[in-house]
Amino acid sequence: MTIPEHIRQQTCKDCLEGKDLGFQIEMAFQPIVDMQIQKICAYEALVRGPNGEGAGWVFERVTHDNRYYFDQACRVKAIETAASLGCNNFLHINFLPNAVYNPDTCIRATIEAADHYEFDLTKLVFEVTEGEEIISKSHLQRIFSSYAARGFRTAIDDYGAGYASHRWLVELRPHILKLDRTLVSDIDKHPEKQEQVKEIWSQCELQGTQLLAEGVETLAEVETLLELKVRFMQGYYFAKPAFRSLPDIVELAQDLKVS
């Protein structure tokens, strides 16, 4: 889809000035754990309604006409809230690649927000989910390349659940790859899942991509993932998302070590 230049310029202007979405959004945060040191290394910002309504409530209100402003509003709100809570960790922000006209232009509001709220730009991680229908892979590659050139980290979320394949992993070269919970759930009971994760880990190791398991819910899953050399984890086992706050993690067993 080609966007006329005058509409493109107006959209960018509206994003920078904070165009009204027609509904309010807030953020919840879930920690990401570095199991090598058994400490929180990052938080993922998750969009919520004004009273803590789930993401489903929010996305029911996102339309073709407001998704561009929604994408920008989520970035700004995530940075604003994280900064107000004193977040010093990496901050994962989900984005909609189809809402990015030009990566160099559409990042301006994000940079301005980080500057205004005094949040370290080098600690921003931009995630794209496999659930987002990608109109153009080359466009997503340009976004990833542009963000990496600016010092931002990039991540593919929900890997194994949607469009991505081995070729996508190699061509996009994200800094972080997040395993979908369908691969993680009961991985201790499924040798075929373990073999799949081994193959993914090998490619990630080859190209310098960090592998992160999300949706971790049991100690058995943690132990199996550690045996598979998965260092970074996220899920209910450690902490549930917390509305407008940075949750701590449960106390971990001292004998849980990365291989």
C-alpha positions in Angstrom: 0.0 0.0 0.0 1.4 3.4 -1.1 0.7 6.3 1.2 0.4 9.8 -0.4 3.1 12.1 0.8 0.8 14.7 2.3 -1.0 12.1 4.4 2.3 10.6 5.5 3.6 14.0 6.6 0.3 14.8 8.5 0.5 11.3 10.2 4.0 11.9 11.5 3.0 15.4 12.7 0.0 14.0 14.6 2.2 11.2 16.1 4.7 13.8 17.4 2.0 16.0 18.8 0.1 13.2 20.5 -3.1 12.8 18.4 -6.0 11.6 20.5 -6.7 7.9 20.1 -10.3 8.2 21.3 -9.5 5.9 24.3 -6.8 5.7 27.0 -4.0 3.3 27.4 -1.8 2.3 30.3 1.0 -0.2 30.7 1.7 -3.3 32.7 5.3 -4.7 33.0 6.6 -8.3 33.2 10.2 -9.0 34.1 12.7 -10.9 31.9 15.3 -12.9 33.8 19.0 -13.6 33.1 19.4 -17.0 34.6 23.2 -16.8 34.5 23.0 -14.3 37.3 19.4 -15.0 38.3 18.4 -11.4 38.2 16.0 -9.2 36.2 17.7 -7.9 33.1 14.7 -6.3 31.4 11.0 -5.6 31.5 8.4 -6.0 28.7 5.8 -3.2 28.5 2.4 -4.7 27.8 -0.5 -2.4 26.8 -3.6 -2.3 29.0 -6.8 -0.3 29.3 -7.1 2.7 31.7 -8.4 0.4 34.5 -6.2 -2.5 33.7 -8.3 -4.0 31.0 -6.4 -6.7 29.0 -4.8 -6.3 25.6 -7.9 -7.7 23.9 -10.0 -4.8 25.2 -7.4 -2.4 23.8 -7.0 -4.0 20.3 -10.8 -4.1 19.8 -10.5 -0.3 19.6 -7.5 -0.2 17.2 -8.6 0.4 13.6 -6.9 1.1 10.3 -7.4 4.8 10.9 -5.8 5.0 14.4 -3.2 2.2 14.4 -0.4 4.6 13.4 -1.1 6.9 16.4 -1.7 3.8 18.6 1.7 2.4 17.8 3.4 5.7 18.7 1.2 6.2 21.8 2.2 2.8 23.1 5.9 3.6 22.7 5.6 7.0 24.5 3.4 5.6 27.3 5.8 2.7 27.9 8.8 5.0 28.2 6.9 7.6 30.3 5.6 4.9 32.7 8.9 3.0 33.0 10.8 6.2 33.6 8.3 7.3 36.3 8.8 3.9 38.0 12.5 4.2 38.0 13.2 1.4 35.5 17.0 1.1 34.9 16.7 -2.2 33.0 16.2 -2.8 29.3 12.7 -2.0 28.2 11.0 -4.2 25.6 8.3 -2.3 23.5 6.1 -4.1 21.0 5.6 -2.3 17.7 3.4 -2.7 14.6 5.7 -2.7 11.6 2.8 -1.9 9.2 2.2 1.3 11.2 5.7 2.5 10.4 5.8 4.6 7.2 9.5 5.4 7.4 11.6 4.0 10.2 13.9 7.1 10.4 10.9 9.5 10.6 8.6 7.4 12.8 11.2 6.9 15.5 11.3 10.7 16.2 8.5 10.6 18.8 10.2 7.7 20.6 13.5 9.6 20.8 11.8 12.7 21.9 9.9 10.8 24.6 13.1 9.2 25.9 14.8 12.5 26.0 11.8 14.2 27.8 11.5 11.5 30.4 15.2 11.0 30.7 15.2 7.3 29.7 18.3 5.8 28.3 17.8 5.2 24.6 20.4 2.5 24.5 18.1 0.4 26.7 15.2 0.2 24.3 14.3 -3.1 22.7 11.7 -3.1 19.9 9.7 -6.4 19.5 7.7 -7.4 16.5 5.3 -10.3 17.1 4.7 -13.1 14.7 1.0 -12.5 15.2 1.3 -9.2 13.2 0.7 -9.8 9.5 3.8 -8.6 7.7 2.9 -6.9 4.4 6.5 -6.5 3.3 9.5 -8.4 4.6 11.9 -5.9 3.0 10.1 -3.1 4.9 10.6 -5.0 8.2 14.3 -5.5 7.3 14.6 -1.7 6.7 13.1 -1.1 10.1 15.4 -3.5 11.9 18.4 -2.1 10.1 17.5 1.5 10.9 16.9 0.7 14.5 20.1 -1.3 14.9 22.1 1.6 13.3 20.7 3.9 15.9 21.8 1.6 18.7 18.4 0.1 19.5 18.0 -3.6 20.0 15.4 -5.6 18.0 13.5 -8.7 18.8 11.2 -11.2 17.1 8.4 -12.3 19.5 6.4 -15.5 19.5 8.9 -17.3 17.3 7.5 -20.7 16.2 3.9 -19.5 16.2 3.5 -17.5 13.0 5.2 -16.3 9.8 8.8 -16.7 10.8 11.1 -19.4 9.6 14.8 -20.2 9.7 15.3 -17.9 6.7 13.6 -15.0 8.6 15.8 -15.5 11.5 18.9 -15.4 9.3 17.9 -12.5 7.2 16.4 -10.2 9.9 19.2 -11.0 12.4 17.4 -9.7 15.5 19.4 -9.1 18.7 16.8 -11.3 20.6 14.6 -14.2 19.6 11.7 -15.0 21.9 10.5 -18.6 21.7 6.7 -18.8 21.6 5.1 -20.4 24.7 3.7 -23.3 22.5 7.4 -24.5 22.2 8.1 -23.8 25.9 4.9 -25.3 27.5 5.7 -28.8 28.9 9.0 -28.8 27.0 10.3 -31.2 29.7 7.8 -33.8 28.5 8.3 -33.4 24.7 11.7 -34.5 23.2 10.6 -33.1 19.8 10.3 -29.6 21.3 13.7 -30.0 22.9 15.2 -30.9 19.5 13.6 -27.9 17.9 14.9 -25.6 20.5 18.4 -27.1 20.1 18.3 -26.2 16.4 17.1 -22.7 17.0 19.7 -22.2 19.7 22.5 -23.3 17.3 21.5 -20.7 14.7 21.1 -18.0 17.4 24.6 -18.8 18.7 26.0 -18.7 15.2 24.8 -15.2 14.5 25.0 -13.7 18.0 21.2 -13.6 18.7 20.1 -14.0 22.3 17.5 -16.7 22.8 14.7 -16.0 25.3 12.0 -18.4 26.4 8.6 -16.8 27.2 5.6 -18.3 28.8 7.7 -20.3 31.4 5.4 -21.5 34.1 7.0 -24.5 35.9 10.2 -25.5 37.5 10.5 -28.5 35.2 10.4 -26.1 32.2 13.1 -23.9 33.7 15.4 -26.9 34.4 14.9 -28.3 30.9 15.5 -24.9 29.2 18.7 -24.5 31.3 19.9 -27.9 30.0 19.2 -26.6 26.5 21.4 -23.6 27.2 18.6 -21.1 27.2 19.8 -18.3 29.4 17.0 -15.7 29.3 13.4 -16.5 30.5 10.1 -14.8 31.0 6.8 -16.1 32.4 4.4 -16.6 35.3 7.0 -18.8 37.0 9.0 -15.7 37.8 6.2 -13.0 37.9 2.9 -12.1 36.3 2.6 -8.7 34.5 1.9 -5.9 37.0 -0.3 -2.9 36.2 1.7 0.3 36.3 4.4 -1.3 38.4 7.7 -3.2 38.1 7.2 -6.6 39.8 10.0 -8.4 41.4 10.7 -12.1 40.8 10.3 -15.1 43.0 13.3 -16.4 44.9 15.1 -18.9 42.7 16.8 -22.0 43.7 20.6 -21.5 44.0 21.4 -24.7 42.1 19.7 -23.4 38.9 22.6 -22.7 36.6 23.0 -22.2 32.9 25.0 -25.1 31.2 
